[in-house]
Amino acid sequence: MPERGISIAFGQVIKKHRKELGLSQEALAEKADVHPTYIGLLERGLRSPGLDVADRISKGLKTRLSKLVSEAESPRSKL
Amino acid sequence: MPERGISIAFGQVIKKHRKELGLSQEALAEKADVHPTYIGLLERGLRSPGLDVADRISKGLKTRLSKLVSEAESPRSKL
């Protein structure tokens, strides 16, 4: 029974931070060493990233992964 | 170039919390709806869990995922 709540919220958090930094999806993908289309899938909640990938993305966003996860856990992470 | 630092540290954090709760690997696996052998692989840093799986495990450990990740990020998470 897949529970996708955290992934959907995490994708929204990624998008918010990426936009704040003025990064394109492609630029963030390059920083995080993932496929150029992956960030878009993630931001739409269509992928549940592995912890290692999530950590690389957090570094690309200059933010600790625990902070991104914490924001994704907040009751209202619709941004 | 896989960077496994966070996964190895996360595995150690999982093990610490699991033992504090007096749960077997199998009992935690059942709570998190993962294969019985998966927790052992995770604790040894041999798997990088997806965010959804990590979230289910955190619920099995009655701890927020952001807290577990934060502990895994700490410079010295060797326990």
Backbone of each chain as nested JSON, in Angstrom:
{
  "chains": [
    {"id": "A", "residues": [
      {"number": 1, "name": "MET", "atoms": {"N": [0.845, -1.193, 0.0], "CA": [0.0, 0.0, 0.0], "C": [0.883, 1.245, 0.0]}},
      {"number": 2, "name": "PRO", "atoms": {"N": [1.235, 1.753, -1.169], "CA": [2.128, 2.894, -1.227], "C": [1.471, 4.14, -0.65]}},
      {"number": 3, "name": "GLU", "atoms": {"N": [2.165, 4.79, 0.251], "CA": [1.674, 6.051, 0.806], "C": [2.579, 7.133, 0.267]}},
      {"number": 4, "name": "ARG", "atoms": {"N": [2.041, 7.926, -0.628], "CA": [2.879, 8.86, -1.362], "C": [2.875, 10.247, -0.758]}},
      {"number": 5, "name": "GLY", "atoms": {"N": [2.283, 10.399, 0.412], "CA": [2.15, 11.729, 0.982], "C": [3.454, 12.481, 1.084]}},
      {"number": 6, "name": "ILE", "atoms": {"N": [4.461, 11.835, 1.65], "CA": [5.719, 12.543, 1.887], "C": [6.389, 12.906, 0.56]}},
      {"number": 7, "name": "SER", "atoms": {"N": [6.271, 12.036, -0.443], "CA": [6.921, 12.321, -1.724], "C": [6.279, 13.499, -2.435]}},
      {"number": 8, "name": "ILE", "atoms": {"N": [4.952, 13.561, -2.371], "CA": [4.25, 14.68, -3.001], "C": [4.631, 15.987, -2.318]}},
      {"number": 9, "name": "ALA", "atoms": {"N": [4.623, 15.969, -0.994], "CA": [4.99, 17.173, -0.252], "C": [6.458, 17.526, -0.484]}},
      {"number": 10, "name": "PHE", "atoms": {"N": [7.304, 16.513, -0.538], "CA": [8.732, 16.757, -0.753], "C": [8.955, 17.421, -2.116]}},
      {"number": 11, "name": "GLY", "atoms": {"N": [8.242, 16.956, -3.125], "CA": [8.359, 17.554, -4.454], "C": [7.995, 19.033, -4.443]}},
      {"number": 12, "name": "GLN", "atoms": {"N": [6.967, 19.366, -3.676], "CA": [6.551, 20.771, -3.589], "C": [7.617, 21.617, -2.896]}},
      {"number": 13, "name": "VAL", "atoms": {"N": [8.236, 21.022, -1.884], "CA": [9.287, 21.735, -1.144], "C": [10.501, 21.973, -2.049]}},
      {"number": 14, "name": "ILE", "atoms": {"N": [10.869, 20.952, -2.815], "CA": [11.984, 21.078, -3.765], "C": [11.723, 22.235, -4.733]}},
      {"number": 15, "name": "LYS", "atoms": {"N": [10.506, 22.235, -5.279], "CA": [10.159, 23.262, -6.262], "C": [10.269, 24.66, -5.664]}},
      {"number": 16, "name": "LYS", "atoms": {"N": [9.765, 24.82, -4.45], "CA": [9.804, 26.118, -3.775], "C": [11.255, 26.588, -3.608]}},
      {"number": 17, "name": "HIS", "atoms": {"N": [12.108, 25.705, -3.085], "CA": [13.508, 26.091, -2.853], "C": [14.231, 26.364, -4.178]}},
      {"number": 18, "name": "ARG", "atoms": {"N": [13.95, 25.525, -5.19], "CA": [14.597, 25.709, -6.48], "C": [14.257, 27.085, -7.069]}},
      {"number": 19, "name": "LYS", "atoms": {"N": [12.99, 27.437, -6.984], "CA": [12.566, 28.728, -7.54], "C": [13.173, 29.888, -6.751]}},
      {"number": 20, "name": "GLU", "atoms": {"N": [13.25, 29.725, -5.439], "CA": [13.854, 30.774, -4.619], "C": [15.3, 31.027, -5.022]}},
      {"number": 21, "name": "LEU", "atoms": {"N": [15.976, 29.962, -5.446], "CA": [17.375, 30.096, -5.867], "C": [17.488, 30.496, -7.338]}},
      {"number": 22, "name": "GLY", "atoms": {"N": [16.353, 30.581, -8.035], "CA": [16.379, 30.949, -9.447], "C": [17.023, 29.893, -10.329]}},
      {"number": 23, "name": "LEU", "atoms": {"N": [16.932, 28.628, -9.9], "CA": [17.515, 27.524, -10.677], "C": [16.468, 26.907, -11.59]}},
      {"number": 24, "name": "SER", "atoms": {"N": [16.879, 26.54, -12.806], "CA": [15.991, 25.752, -13.662], "C": [16.015, 24.303, -13.174]}},
      {"number": 25, "name": "GLN", "atoms": {"N": [15.024, 23.513, -13.601], "CA": [15.024, 22.083, -13.26], "C": [16.3, 21.423, -13.782]}},
      {"number": 26, "name": "GLU", "atoms": {"N": [16.716, 21.825, -14.97], "CA": [17.903, 21.223, -15.588], "C": [19.169, 21.566, -14.796]}},
      {"number": 27, "name": "ALA", "atoms": {"N": [19.224, 22.806, -14.32], "CA": [20.411, 23.224, -13.562], "C": [20.501, 22.455, -12.245]}},
      {"number": 28, "name": "LEU", "atoms": {"N": [19.346, 22.286, -11.594], "CA": [19.356, 21.517, -10.344], "C": [19.704, 20.054, -10.615]}},
      {"number": 29, "name": "ALA", "atoms": {"N": [19.166, 19.52, -11.715], "CA": [19.467, 18.127, -12.074], "C": [20.968, 17.93, -12.253]}},
      {"number": 30, "name": "GLU", "atoms": {"N": [21.607, 18.906, -12.873], "CA": [23.048, 18.768, -13.103], "C": [23.808, 18.814, -11.776]}},
      {"number": 31, "name": "LYS", "atoms": {"N": [23.416, 19.724, -10.909], "CA": [24.068, 19.809, -9.591], "C": [23.905, 18.506, -8.808]}},
      {"number": 32, "name": "ALA", "atoms": {"N": [22.723, 17.893, -8.924], "CA": [22.424, 16.695, -8.129], "C": [22.804, 15.416, -8.852]}},
      {"number": 33, "name": "ASP", "atoms": {"N": [23.323, 15.55, -10.075], "CA": [23.75, 14.386, -10.848], "C": [22.588, 13.401, -11.086]}},
      {"number": 34, "name": "VAL", "atoms": {"N": [21.448, 13.957, -11.49], "CA": [20.303, 13.113, -11.871], "C": [19.9, 13.471, -13.306]}},
      {"number": 35, "name": "HIS", "atoms": {"N": [19.047, 12.654, -13.896], "CA": [18.601, 12.877, -15.268], "C": [17.841, 14.203, -15.353]}},
      {"number": 36, "name": "PRO", "atoms": {"N": [18.039, 14.946, -16.448], "CA": [17.395, 16.27, -16.586], "C": [15.884, 16.263, -16.355]}},
      {"number": 37, "name": "THR", "atoms": {"N": [15.22, 15.184, -16.689], "CA": [13.757, 15.155, -16.524], "C": [13.323, 14.745, -15.105]}},
      {"number": 38, "name": "TYR", "atoms": {"N": [14.297, 14.287, -14.318], "CA": [13.941, 13.702, -13.008], "C": [13.361, 14.733, -12.039]}},
      {"number": 39, "name": "ILE", "atoms": {"N": [13.926, 15.936, -12.065], "CA": [13.466, 16.965, -11.114], "C": [11.983, 17.291, -11.354]}},
      {"number": 40, "name": "GLY", "atoms": {"N": [11.597, 17.351, -12.627], "CA": [10.193, 17.627, -12.947], "C": [9.262, 16.542, -12.417]}},
      {"number": 41, "name": "LEU", "atoms": {"N": [9.672, 15.303, -12.574], "CA": [8.871, 14.175, -12.07], "C": [8.756, 14.24, -10.543]}},
      {"number": 42, "name": "LEU", "atoms": {"N": [9.89, 14.562, -9.924], "CA": [9.94, 14.661, -8.462], "C": [9.006, 15.765, -7.967]}},
      {"number": 43, "name": "GLU", "atoms": {"N": [9.073, 16.907, -8.631], "CA": [8.278, 18.052, -8.182], "C": [6.783, 17.792, -8.338]}},
      {"number": 44, "name": "ARG", "atoms": {"N": [6.437, 16.898, -9.247], "CA": [5.017, 16.547, -9.404], "C": [4.629, 15.339, -8.552]}},
      {"number": 45, "name": "GLY", "atoms": {"N": [5.562, 14.885, -7.725], "CA": [5.254, 13.774, -6.814], "C": [5.168, 12.442, -7.516]}},
      {"number": 46, "name": "LEU", "atoms": {"N": [5.752, 12.358, -8.72], "CA": [5.664, 11.122, -9.492], "C": [6.848, 10.191, -9.24]}},
      {"number": 47, "name": "ARG", "atoms": {"N": [7.8, 10.662, -8.435], "CA": [8.915, 9.817, -8.04], "C": [9.135, 9.957, -6.539]}},
      {"number": 48, "name": "SER", "atoms": {"N": [9.511, 8.845, -5.887], "CA": [9.918, 8.895, -4.487], "C": [11.428, 8.736, -4.479]}},
      {"number": 49, "name": "PRO", "atoms": {"N": [12.166, 9.822, -4.247], "CA": [13.622, 9.723, -4.372], "C": [14.232, 8.857, -3.282]}},
      {"number": 50, "name": "GLY", "atoms": {"N": [15.303, 8.18, -3.632], "CA": [16.1, 7.5, -2.609], "C": [16.759, 8.539, -1.728]}},
      {"number": 51, "name": "LEU", "atoms": {"N": [17.134, 8.102, -0.54], "CA": [17.735, 9.028, 0.427], "C": [19.015, 9.652, -0.128]}},
      {"number": 52, "name": "ASP", "atoms": {"N": [19.799, 8.88, -0.863], "CA": [21.051, 9.41, -1.415], "C": [20.779, 10.493, -2.455]}},
      {"number": 53, "name": "VAL", "atoms": {"N": [19.806, 10.23, -3.323], "CA": [19.448, 11.222, -4.344], "C": [18.869, 12.471, -3.666]}},
      {"number": 54, "name": "ALA", "atoms": {"N": [17.996, 12.258, -2.692], "CA": [17.398, 13.388, -1.968], "C": [18.491, 14.225, -1.308]}},
      {"number": 55, "name": "ASP", "atoms": {"N": [19.524, 13.556, -0.815], "CA": [20.619, 14.27, -0.16], "C": [21.407, 15.1, -1.174]}},
      {"number": 56, "name": "ARG", "atoms": {"N": [21.625, 14.535, -2.357], "CA": [22.347, 15.291, -3.389], "C": [21.531, 16.502, -3.842]}},
      {"number": 57, "name": "ILE", "atoms": {"N": [20.219, 16.319, -3.943], "CA": [19.352, 17.436, -4.332], "C": [19.387, 18.527, -3.259]}},
      {"number": 58, "name": "SER", "atoms": {"N": [19.371, 18.105, -1.997], "CA": [19.411, 19.099, -0.912], "C": [20.698, 19.916, -0.983]}},
      {"number": 59, "name": "LYS", "atoms": {"N": [21.794, 19.264, -1.337], "CA": [23.066, 19.995, -1.474], "C": [22.983, 20.974, -2.643]}},
      {"number": 60, "name": "GLY", "atoms": {"N": [22.325, 20.556, -3.731], "CA": [22.132, 21.444, -4.876], "C": [21.285, 22.655, -4.505]}},
      {"number": 61, "name": "LEU", "atoms": {"N": [20.459, 22.473, -3.484], "CA": [19.597, 23.563, -3.017], "C": [20.202, 24.287, -1.809]}},
      {"number": 62, "name": "LYS", "atoms": {"N": [21.428, 23.912, -1.454], "CA": [22.153, 24.526, -0.336], "C": [21.346, 24.495, 0.961]}},
      {"number": 63, "name": "THR", "atoms": {"N": [20.666, 23.395, 1.17], "CA": [19.791, 23.248, 2.336], "C": [19.988, 21.845, 2.905]}},
      {"number": 64, "name": "ARG", "atoms": {"N": [19.92, 21.725, 4.217], "CA": [20.068, 20.385, 4.809], "C": [18.84, 19.53, 4.449]}},
      {"number": 65, "name": "LEU", "atoms": {"N": [19.088, 18.267, 4.189], "CA": [17.98, 17.369, 3.847], "C": [16.947, 17.316, 4.967]}},
      {"number": 66, "name": "SER", "atoms": {"N": [17.418, 17.321, 6.213], "CA": [16.468, 17.253, 7.335], "C": [15.521, 18.456, 7.324]}},
      {"number": 67, "name": "LYS", "atoms": {"N": [16.009, 19.602, 6.864], "CA": [15.145, 20.789, 6.805], "C": [14.082, 20.616, 5.709]}},
      {"number": 68, "name": "LEU", "atoms": {"N": [14.505, 20.101, 4.561], "CA": [13.545, 19.88, 3.47], "C": [12.476, 18.865, 3.909]}},
      {"number": 69, "name": "VAL", "atoms": {"N": [12.925, 17.793, 4.569], "CA": [11.98, 16.759, 5.028], "C": [11.036, 17.359, 6.065]}},
      {"number": 70, "name": "SER", "atoms": {"N": [11.592, 18.179, 6.939], "CA": [10.766, 18.793, 7.979], "C": [9.671, 19.662, 7.341]}},
      {"number": 71, "name": "GLU", "atoms": {"N": [10.042, 20.402, 6.316], "CA": [9.035, 21.227, 5.624], "C": [7.98, 20.349, 4.947]}},
      {"number": 72, "name": "ALA", "atoms": {"N": [8.428, 19.207, 4.423], "CA": [7.494, 18.295, 3.749], "C": [6.534, 17.643, 4.763]}},
      {"number": 73, "name": "GLU", "atoms": {"N": [6.966, 17.551, 6.017], "CA": [6.127, 16.932, 7.048], "C": [5.076, 17.879, 7.596]}},
      {"number": 74, "name": "SER", "atoms": {"N": [5.304, 19.18, 7.411], "CA": [4.379, 20.159, 7.971], "C": [2.981, 19.912, 7.432]}},
      {"number": 75, "name": "PRO", "atoms": {"N": [1.985, 20.126, 8.28], "CA": [0.61, 19.799, 7.895], "C": [0.222, 20.422, 6.572]}},
      {"number": 76, "name": "ARG", "atoms": {"N": [0.596, 21.668, 6.354], "CA": [0.217, 22.349, 5.114], "C": [1.458, 22.69, 4.323]}},
      {"number": 77, "name": "SER", "atoms": {"N": [1.858, 21.792, 3.431], "CA": [3.033, 22.113, 2.628], "C": [2.631, 22.516, 1.211]}},
      {"number": 78, "name": "LYS", "atoms": {"N": [1.342, 22.669, 0.998], "CA": [0.891, 23.275, -0.264], "C": [1.424, 24.704, -0.308]}},
      {"number": 79, "name": "LEU", "atoms": {"N": [2.129, 25.034, -1.37], "CA": [2.833, 26.328, -1.381], "C": [2.282, 27.228, -2.479]}}
    ]},
    {"id": "B", "residues": [
      {"number": 1, "name": "MET", "atoms": {"N": [28.192, 8.445, -9.701], "CA": [29.016, 8.395, -8.486], "C": [28.149, 8.352, -7.235]}},
      {"number": 2, "name": "PRO", "atoms": {"N": [27.799, 7.176, -6.793], "CA": [26.921, 7.062, -5.625], "C": [27.626, 7.535, -4.348]}},
      {"number": 3, "name": "GLU", "atoms": {"N": [26.976, 8.433, -3.651], "CA": [27.505, 8.868, -2.364], "C": [26.631, 8.244, -1.28]}},
      {"number": 4, "name": "ARG", "atoms": {"N": [27.194, 7.308, -0.565], "CA": [26.387, 6.506, 0.341], "C": [26.449, 6.987, 1.781]}},
      {"number": 5, "name": "GLY", "atoms": {"N": [27.086, 8.144, 2.0], "CA": [27.262, 8.609, 3.372], "C": [25.963, 8.668, 4.152]}},
      {"number": 6, "name": "ILE", "atoms": {"N": [24.949, 9.298, 3.584], "CA": [23.711, 9.493, 4.334], "C": [23.014, 8.151, 4.592]}},
      {"number": 7, "name": "SER", "atoms": {"N": [23.103, 7.224, 3.638], "CA": [22.435, 5.938, 3.82], "C": [23.088, 5.119, 4.925]}},
      {"number": 8, "name": "ILE", "atoms": {"N": [24.42, 5.152, 4.966], "CA": [25.128, 4.406, 6.013], "C": [24.77, 4.981, 7.378]}},
      {"number": 9, "name": "ALA", "atoms": {"N": [24.816, 6.306, 7.484], "CA": [24.49, 6.949, 8.759], "C": [23.023, 6.716, 9.124]}},
      {"number": 10, "name": "PHE", "atoms": {"N": [22.147, 6.754, 8.129], "CA": [20.713, 6.545, 8.376], "C": [20.474, 5.134, 8.924]}},
      {"number": 11, "name": "GLY", "atoms": {"N": [21.177, 4.173, 8.353], "CA": [21.059, 2.793, 8.841], "C": [21.435, 2.668, 10.307]}},
      {"number": 12, "name": "GLN", "atoms": {"N": [22.478, 3.393, 10.688], "CA": [22.917, 3.345, 12.088], "C": [21.887, 3.989, 13.012]}},
      {"number": 13, "name": "VAL", "atoms": {"N": [21.279, 5.056, 12.507], "CA": [20.257, 5.751, 13.3], "C": [19.03, 4.856, 13.492]}},
      {"number": 14, "name": "ILE", "atoms": {"N": [18.642, 4.172, 12.412], "CA": [17.504, 3.239, 12.48], "C": [17.757, 2.162, 13.542]}},
      {"number": 15, "name": "LYS", "atoms": {"N": [18.952, 1.617, 13.482], "CA": [19.303, 0.534, 14.413], "C": [19.229, 1.011, 15.864]}},
      {"number": 16, "name": "LYS", "atoms": {"N": [19.762, 2.207, 16.103], "CA": [19.762, 2.762, 17.461], "C": [18.323, 2.921, 17.972]}},
      {"number": 17, "name": "HIS", "atoms": {"N": [17.468, 3.526, 17.158], "CA": [16.08, 3.757, 17.584], "C": [15.337, 2.431, 17.743]}},
      {"number": 18, "name": "ARG", "atoms": {"N": [15.579, 1.506, 16.831], "CA": [14.908, 0.199, 16.906], "C": [15.259, -0.498, 18.213]}},
      {"number": 19, "name": "LYS", "atoms": {"N": [16.548, -0.468, 18.564], "CA": [16.976, -1.147, 19.795], "C": [16.42, -0.457, 21.03]}},
      {"number": 20, "name": "GLU", "atoms": {"N": [16.345, 0.859, 20.971], "CA": [15.792, 1.602, 22.103], "C": [14.331, 1.212, 22.347]}},
      {"number": 21, "name": "LEU", "atoms": {"N": [13.64, 0.877, 21.264], "CA": [12.232, 0.473, 21.389], "C": [12.089, -1.019, 21.67]}},
      {"number": 22, "name": "GLY", "atoms": {"N": [13.226, -1.73, 21.653], "CA": [13.174, -3.173, 21.9], "C": [12.489, -3.946, 20.795]}},
      {"number": 23, "name": "LEU", "atoms": {"N": [12.563, -3.416, 19.574], "CA": [11.936, -4.085, 18.426], "C": [12.959, -4.963, 17.711]}},
      {"number": 24, "name": "SER", "atoms": {"N": [12.53, -6.13, 17.247], "CA": [13.368, -6.932, 16.354], "C": [13.322, -6.319, 14.959]}},
      {"number": 25, "name": "GLN", "atoms": {"N": [14.294, -6.704, 14.124], "CA": [14.28, -6.24, 12.729], "C": [12.984, -6.678, 12.054]}},
      {"number": 26, "name": "GLU", "atoms": {"N": [12.549, -7.881, 12.366], "CA": [11.344, -8.421, 11.731], "C": [10.098, -7.64, 12.169]}},
      {"number": 27, "name": "ALA", "atoms": {"N": [10.075, -7.274, 13.449], "CA": [8.909, -6.535, 13.959], "C": [8.826, -5.153, 13.302]}},
      {"number": 28, "name": "LEU", "atoms": {"N": [9.985, -4.509, 13.159], "CA": [9.986, -3.198, 12.505], "C": [9.598, -3.335, 11.026]}},
      {"number": 29, "name": "ALA", "atoms": {"N": [10.11, -4.389, 10.388], "CA": [9.777, -4.628, 8.974], "C": [8.268, -4.751, 8.797]}},
      {"number": 30, "name": "GLU", "atoms": {"N": [7.638, -5.459, 9.723], "CA": [6.192, -5.643, 9.605], "C": [5.457, -4.313, 9.781]}},
      {"number": 31, "name": "LYS", "atoms": {"N": [5.894, -3.523, 10.762], "CA": [5.266, -2.211, 10.97], "C": [5.407, -1.317, 9.729]}},
      {"number": 32, "name": "ALA", "atoms": {"N": [6.588, -1.411, 9.079], "CA": [6.881, -0.513, 7.953], "C": [6.46, -1.11, 6.62]}},
      {"number": 33, "name": "ASP", "atoms": {"N": [5.924, -2.337, 6.664], "CA": [5.463, -3.002, 5.445], "C": [6.595, -3.174, 4.427]}},
      {"number": 34, "name": "VAL", "atoms": {"N": [7.736, -3.661, 4.917], "CA": [8.857, -3.992, 4.028], "C": [9.229, -5.457, 4.247]}},
      {"number": 35, "name": "HIS", "atoms": {"N": [10.055, -5.991, 3.351], "CA": [10.479, -7.391, 3.444], "C": [11.259, -7.608, 4.754]}},
      {"number": 36, "name": "PRO", "atoms": {"N": [11.075, -8.751, 5.399], "CA": [11.726, -9.007, 6.69], "C": [13.25, -8.807, 6.673]}},
      {"number": 37, "name": "THR", "atoms": {"N": [13.889, -9.049, 5.542], "CA": [15.353, -8.907, 5.496], "C": [15.794, -7.465, 5.198]}},
      {"number": 38, "name": "TYR", "atoms": {"N": [14.833, -6.634, 4.845], "CA": [15.196, -5.292, 4.368], "C": [15.818, -4.425, 5.459]}},
      {"number": 39, "name": "ILE", "atoms": {"N": [15.285, -4.532, 6.676], "CA": [15.792, -3.686, 7.773], "C": [17.27, -3.982, 8.04]}},
      {"number": 40, "name": "GLY", "atoms": {"N": [17.646, -5.261, 7.988], "CA": [19.046, -5.622, 8.208], "C": [19.959, -5.017, 7.148]}},
      {"number": 41, "name": "LEU", "atoms": {"N": [19.516, -5.063, 5.905], "CA": [20.304, -4.48, 4.804], "C": [20.441, -2.969, 4.99]}},
      {"number": 42, "name": "LEU", "atoms": {"N": [19.343, -2.361, 5.395], "CA": [19.326, -0.914, 5.63], "C": [20.27, -0.534, 6.763]}},
      {"number": 43, "name": "GLU", "atoms": {"N": [20.222, -1.293, 7.842], "CA": [21.042, -0.959, 9.01], "C": [22.526, -1.104, 8.707]}},
      {"number": 44, "name": "ARG", "atoms": {"N": [22.845, -1.943, 7.714], "CA": [24.25, -2.102, 7.334], "C": [24.638, -1.15, 6.192]}},
      {"number": 45, "name": "GLY", "atoms": {"N": [23.709, -0.265, 5.836], "CA": [24.029, 0.72, 4.804], "C": [24.066, 0.137, 3.406]}},
      {"number": 46, "name": "LEU", "atoms": {"N": [23.468, -1.025, 3.224], "CA": [23.499, -1.697, 1.924], "C": [22.291, -1.349, 1.06]}},
      {"number": 47, "name": "ARG", "atoms": {"N": [21.377, -0.572, 1.605], "CA": [20.255, -0.078, 0.824], "C": [20.074, 1.409, 1.105]}},
      {"number": 48, "name": "SER", "atoms": {"N": [19.689, 2.141, 0.071], "CA": [19.308, 3.539, 0.242], "C": [17.798, 3.591, 0.116]}},
      {"number": 49, "name": "PRO", "atoms": {"N": [17.095, 3.75, 1.22], "CA": [15.629, 3.653, 1.144], "C": [15.018, 4.821, 0.395]}},
      {"number": 50, "name": "GLY", "atoms": {"N": [13.941, 4.566, -0.295], "CA": [13.152, 5.648, -0.87], "C": [12.522, 6.46, 0.254]}},
      {"number": 51, "name": "LEU", "atoms": {"N": [12.168, 7.677, -0.075], "CA": [11.613, 8.57, 0.947], "C": [10.332, 7.994, 1.551]}},
      {"number": 52, "name": "ASP", "atoms": {"N": [9.522, 7.344, 0.723], "CA": [8.273, 6.769, 1.232], "C": [8.531, 5.635, 2.216]}},
      {"number": 53, "name": "VAL", "atoms": {"N": [9.492, 4.774, 1.864], "CA": [9.844, 3.67, 2.761], "C": [10.445, 4.216, 4.055]}},
      {"number": 54, "name": "ALA", "atoms": {"N": [11.342, 5.194, 3.908], "CA": [11.963, 5.804, 5.091], "C": [10.898, 6.406, 6.006]}},
      {"number": 55, "name": "ASP", "atoms": {"N": [9.868, 6.978, 5.4], "CA": [8.797, 7.588, 6.189], "C": [7.996, 6.514, 6.946]}},
      {"number": 56, "name": "ARG", "atoms": {"N": [7.753, 5.388, 6.271], "CA": [7.021, 4.302, 6.954], "C": [7.86, 3.747, 8.107]}},
      {"number": 57, "name": "ILE", "atoms": {"N": [9.166, 3.63, 7.887], "CA": [10.038, 3.133, 8.953], "C": [10.042, 4.11, 10.132]}},
      {"number": 58, "name": "SER", "atoms": {"N": [10.078, 5.403, 9.81], "CA": [10.087, 6.394, 10.895], "C": [8.81, 6.286, 11.729]}},
      {"number": 59, "name": "LYS", "atoms": {"N": [7.694, 6.008, 11.071], "CA": [6.431, 5.843, 11.808], "C": [6.512, 4.589, 12.696]}},
      {"number": 60, "name": "GLY", "atoms": {"N": [7.152, 3.532, 12.159], "CA": [7.34, 2.313, 12.952], "C": [8.202, 2.558, 14.176]}},
      {"number": 61, "name": "LEU", "atoms": {"N": [9.049, 3.561, 14.083], "CA": [9.941, 3.923, 15.195], "C": [9.371, 5.076, 16.014]}},
      {"number": 62, "name": "LYS", "atoms": {"N": [8.146, 5.473, 15.7], "CA": [7.456, 6.549, 16.419], "C": [8.297, 7.832, 16.476]}},
      {"number": 63, "name": "THR", "atoms": {"N": [8.963, 8.127, 15.39], "CA": [9.855, 9.289, 15.333], "C": [9.636, 9.986, 13.995]}},
      {"number": 64, "name": "ARG", "atoms": {"N": [9.728, 11.313, 13.967], "CA": [9.579, 12.012, 12.689], "C": [10.77, 11.688, 11.789]}},
      {"number": 65, "name": "LEU", "atoms": {"N": [10.497, 11.546, 10.515], "CA": [11.57, 11.262, 9.562], "C": [12.622, 12.366, 9.578]}},
      {"number": 66, "name": "SER", "atoms": {"N": [12.188, 13.612, 9.703], "CA": [13.159, 14.718, 9.713], "C": [14.127, 14.593, 10.885]}},
      {"number": 67, "name": "LYS", "atoms": {"N": [13.656, 14.042, 12.005], "CA": [14.535, 13.863, 13.164], "C": [15.567, 12.763, 12.878]}},
      {"number": 68, "name": "LEU", "atoms": {"N": [15.117, 11.671, 12.283], "CA": [16.05, 10.582, 11.948], "C": [17.106, 11.087, 10.955]}},
      {"number": 69, "name": "VAL", "atoms": {"N": [16.645, 11.837, 9.946], "CA": [17.581, 12.364, 8.938], "C": [18.552, 13.338, 9.592]}},
      {"number": 70, "name": "SER", "atoms": {"N": [18.045, 14.156, 10.495], "CA": [18.901, 15.115, 11.187], "C": [19.991, 14.389, 11.973]}},
      {"number": 71, "name": "GLU", "atoms": {"N": [19.615, 13.31, 12.64], "CA": [20.619, 12.529, 13.381], "C": [21.64, 11.913, 12.429]}},
      {"number": 72, "name": "ALA", "atoms": {"N": [21.173, 11.494, 11.253], "CA": [22.082, 10.89, 10.271], "C": [23.042, 11.929, 9.691]}},
      {"number": 73, "name": "GLU", "atoms": {"N": [22.621, 13.188, 9.705], "CA": [23.466, 14.256, 9.174], "C": [24.533, 14.697, 10.161]}},
      {"number": 74, "name": "SER", "atoms": {"N": [24.332, 14.424, 11.44], "CA": [25.277, 14.887, 12.449], "C": [26.669, 14.347, 12.138]}},
      {"number": 75, "name": "PRO", "atoms": {"N": [27.692, 15.159, 12.409], "CA": [29.055, 14.77, 12.045], "C": [29.438, 13.397, 12.587]}},
      {"number": 76, "name": "ARG", "atoms": {"N": [29.067, 13.123, 13.797], "CA": [29.425, 11.834, 14.394], "C": [28.171, 11.023, 14.658]}},
      {"number": 77, "name": "SER", "atoms": {"N": [27.768, 10.238, 13.672], "CA": [26.584, 9.414, 13.909], "C": [26.97, 7.967, 14.171]}},
      {"number": 78, "name": "LYS", "atoms": {"N": [28.26, 7.711, 14.283], "CA": [28.687, 6.381, 14.738], "C": [28.186, 6.218, 16.169]}},
      {"number": 79, "name": "LEU", "atoms": {"N": [27.475, 5.173, 16.411], "CA": [26.808, 5.056, 17.723], "C": [27.342, 3.896, 18.526]}}
    ]}
  ]
}
